[in-house]
Amino acid sequence: MHQERLSGVFAPVTTPFNDNGDLLFEELSSNIKRLNQSRLRGYLVLGTNGEFRSLSASEQMKVIETVVKSASPDKVIMAGVGAESTHISIELCQQAAEKGAHFGSLITPFFFAKQMSDKALIHHFTQVAEKSPIHVLLYNNPFVTGITMSTAVVKEVSSHPKIVGMKDSSPGNLSAYILHARSGFNLLAGSANFFFTGLLMGAVGGVLSLANAFPEPCCKLYDLGVTGQLEEGRELQFKLMELNQKVSGKLGVAGVKAAMDLKGFYGGPPRAPLLPLTAEEKKKLQEDLVASGFLDS
């Protein structure tokens, strides 16, 4: 049941702000309603691209509520519920469930990174899962946390009945996680850079920042991966890798939002202290997207 709901492409939706840093819920709803028309499997709310650490607790719940209300019934909603304490993570799981999220996404606690041993992480994840009203997935993103999940942690927690998968954004580790995870544990690639290869190795889907602006090419690559169309899949994989490097790889959240603006979504600025792109950076990004064929001139 979980594999079917988690198979496909998820957009890690961005959180719209105006130039003053105010949340724009109508623009968020509009983005989701437009993405509903795509073949995306669903949405990850309050992920890294959602700037979840820049939102207050009440803002986080309003963002989840807006996405849930705006999403079409066929879309699956994962909500970022990871916090620096197990206690707060449990509370966030409960609140996200009340707002209608289908799954919780638990990023690794990282403030006390040196103390985040395998034992500490296993205890954290299992305690949250046992007390959460919804099933959870782990979120491995060492670029943000400085912590790379060990295969020992994945092997141990993958047998827990309420821990049903993991989004992996680390470079070069996805195959090892697939190898060590127990049967029924759903791995999702967290980057377009290794989405196709991940699918060939056994990943069930991906959470791709590019899907915020370019959902159809991401879904096309998924189709090619699950049907084993190697030549066409490799060609599209290379194109999306190059695109990803020019958008989020080089420019981060601000780049994803600028690409969304160019594709007719509302991207807008990130919330301070993150800086928006300069006029020169926006011009170069537009030129790059046109040259890549993913944006009309």
N, C-alpha and C positions, 0 to 999 in steps of 0.2 A: 504494500500500500504506500509506504513512504517513498520507495524508489520511483513509483509512477508520478507522485506529486513533485518530486525533486528533479526529475529528468527534464533537461532543457536549459534554456538561457534565462537568467535572472538579471535584471538591471539593478545595480546598487544606487538607488535613486538619490539625486542631489536634493538639498534643501534650499529653496529659493529665499533670497534676501534682497532688500533694496540697498541703496548706497549708504543708508544709515544703520544697516545691520538688522532691520526689522524683518520678521518672518512674513512671507507672502503666501498665505494658505490658498488663495484663489489660483495663483500661478502653479502651486504644487498640484492642486486638483486638476488643472488644465493639462499639465504635463502627463499625469497618470491617465487621464481619459484619452489622450492621444496615443499613449503607449498601449492602451487596451486594444487598439486596432491592430497591433502587431502580433507576431506569433510568439512573443515572450511567454515563458512559463509563469513568470511572476516577478516579484520585486523584493529586494532586500532594503529595508528601511533602517536608517540610523547606522549605516556602515561608515567606513572611512570617507567615502565620497559624499555621504550625508552630513559630514562635519559634526558627528554626534557629540564629540567632546566640547563643542562650542555651544551646545544647547543646554538650557536648564532642564531639570526633571519634568517640569510641567510642559515645557515646549516639546520635549521628546514625545510625551504622550499625545499631545495635540497633533504632532506630525504623523504618528502611527494612525490615529483616528482618522485623519484626513485621507491618508492613503487607502485605508481599509474601506472607507465610504466611497471613494472614487474608483476603486478597482472593480473591474468586471468580475462576476462570480467565478469565472474559470481561472482567475489568477491566484497564485499561491503567495502569501505574504510571510516573509521572514523579517523579524524585528531584532535589531541589535539590543541586547539586554546585558551585555558584559559590563561589569564594574570592577573596581579595585578590591571590593570585599565580597565574600560569598553571600553575606546577609543582604546586601543591597542588590546583588544580581538576582537573588530569589524574589525580592520585592518587585524588581523590574519585570521579571518573567510573569508574575501574577498580574501586574498592571497591563502589560502588553496583551496577555490573554484576554483580559476584560475588554480591551479595545478591539479585539477581533483578530489578532495576529495568529497565524497557524503554527509557526515555529519560532523559537528563540535562537539567536545567534550569539555565542559566547566568545568574545575576544579574550585572549590570554591576559590576566592581570599583569601589569608590568612596572608599577611604581617601585615595588620591592623586587626588582628583576633578579638580583643575586640570590634571593631566598625562594625563587620559584622553581624548586626542584621538581623532578617527576612526581615524587610523593605528594608535594603540595598541590600540584596541578591536578593530579588524579582525584585527590580529596575534594578540591574546589568543584571540579566539573561534576562529579558524582553527587555531591551534596546539593548543588543547584538542580540537577536533573531530577533527583528524587522528590524535591519539594515544588517543582514547577508543574503547573497545570497543563502545559503544552510540551511537546517534545522539543529537544534542543539539538543544535549543531555547533561544533566548535569552529572557531575562526582563527586561523594561523596566519599572522601577518607580521613577520619579523622586521620589516621595514619601519613599521610603526612602533612595535613593542620592544624590539631588540631581543626577543625570545623566539627561538625556532623550536617548535614542538618536536619532541623525540618520537621515534617510532614505537618506543616502549609505552609511552603515554597513549598513543593511538591504539595500539594493540590491546591495552588494558581496558580503556573506556569504551572501545567499539563494541564490546559485548554487553554494555548496559542497555536495557530495553528502551530507555527514554533518550539515549544519545544516539541519534540516527544518522549522523554524517558530519562532514567538515568541509568548510571552504578553505582551500589552501592557496595563499598568495605568495608563498615562498618559492624562490627559483631552484629548480632541480630536485625537489623532494617529493613531488606528487606520486611518482611511480613507487617509491619506497613505502609511502603511506598505504597505497592500494595493496601492495604486497603483504603488509603486516596487519591490515585491518581484518576483522572478522567478517564473515559472510553477512551481507545485508547492510553493511555500513556504506553510506553513500558519499563518495568524494566528489567535490565540485572544484574545478579549476578557478582560481581567483584572478586570472590574468589572460588576456587574449594572446599573450606571448607563447603560452604552452597549452592552449585550449584543445587544439586538434590532436596533438600528441597525447594529451591526457585522456581524451575520449577513446583513442585507439588502445590505451593501456587499461581502460576500465572505469574511468570517471563517468558519472551519469549526467553531468551538465557543467555549467559554468556561471559564475557571477562576474560579469564583465563591464567595466566602466564605460567602454565604447557603446554598450547597448543603450545608454541614455540618449545618444544622438543617432546611432546607426544600428537599430535593432535588427533589421532584416539581414544584413551581411553576417551578423553574429549567429542568427538562427540558421542561415544557409550553411555556415561552417559546421554547426551542430549536426545538421542533416547529413553532410558529407562524412562526418566522423562516425556517426552511428551506423551508416551504411557501408563504411569501408571504402569510399571512393578516394583512393590515395592521391592520384595525380591532380585532380581538380581540388581536392582538399588541401594538398600541400601548397598549391598556387594561391588559394584564398588565405591560407594561414600566413604565408609570407606577406601578403598585402595588408592583412590586419595587424601583423606584428609591426610593420613599418608605420602604419597609421597610429597604433597604440603608443609607439615611441615618440611620435610627434605631438600627441595630445597629452595623455596623462603621464607618460614616462618622462617627458621633458618639462611639462608645465603643471602637473599635479591637478588638484581639484579645480583650480582656476581655468586650466586648459580644457577640462571636460565641460565646464560651464560655458566657456566661450564657444566650443564646438556645438553645444546645444543651441546657443543663440543663432549660430550660422545655419543650423538645420531647422529653424523655425520653432524650437521649443523656448521656454524661458530658462535661461541659465543664470544670468545675472552675476553679481560679484560674490565671492566668498565672504564669510564673516571675519572681521578683523580678529586676530592679527594677520591672517592670511591676506595677501594683496591680490587685487585683480590684475589681469594682464595689462600691459601698457598698450597704447595705440599701435606702436610698432610691432609688438608681439602678436596682437590680434591680426594685423595685416599679413604678417608672415604665416600665421596659422591658416588664414583663409587661402593664401597662395598655395600652401602645402596640401590642403584638402582638395583644392581644385586640381592640382597636378596629380594627386593620387587617384582621381576619378570618383571620390566619394562625395564631392560637392560640385554642383553645377556652377559654371562660371557666370 
